[in-house]
């Protein structure tokens, strides 16, 4: 098994690709994934995808508790609502 060590912090990664991801996330401000609806940039495609959901005009998620009218544009926000309420 080959291990690759980060020269900036001594973190050990299992592959060159995971080392590159580690460096991008921990040691740079590079944000190569850009939102086509605003000027925001993100470090990975998943974060961009979750951000793009916030541009949705409709409230796609709603609380199913009777009497609660909470709605949100993202599943994450709805999940946080359930934890708080």
Secondary structure as the mmCIF struct_conf table of DSSP 4:
data_model
#
loop_
_struct_conf.conf_type_id
_struct_conf.id
_struct_conf.beg_label_comp_id
_struct_conf.beg_label_asym_id
_struct_conf.beg_label_seq_id
_struct_conf.end_label_comp_id
_struct_conf.end_label_asym_id
_struct_conf.end_label_seq_id
STRN STRN1 UNK A 4 UNK A 5
TURN_TY1_P TURN_TY1_P1 UNK A 7 UNK A 9
STRN STRN2 UNK A 12 UNK A 13
BEND BEND1 UNK A 14 UNK A 15
HELX_RH_AL_P HELX_RH_AL_P1 UNK A 16 UNK A 27
STRN STRN3 UNK A 33 UNK A 34
BEND BEND2 UNK A 36 UNK A 39
STRN STRN4 UNK A 41 UNK A 42
BEND BEND3 UNK A 43 UNK A 44
HELX_RH_AL_P HELX_RH_AL_P2 UNK A 45 UNK A 53
TURN_TY1_P TURN_TY1_P2 UNK A 54 UNK A 55
BEND BEND4 UNK A 57 UNK A 58
STRN STRN5 UNK A 61 UNK A 62
BEND BEND5 UNK A 65 UNK A 65
TURN_TY1_P TURN_TY1_P3 UNK A 66 UNK A 67
STRN STRN6 UNK A 71 UNK A 72
BEND BEND6 UNK A 73 UNK A 74
HELX_RH_AL_P HELX_RH_AL_P3 UNK A 75 UNK A 84
#
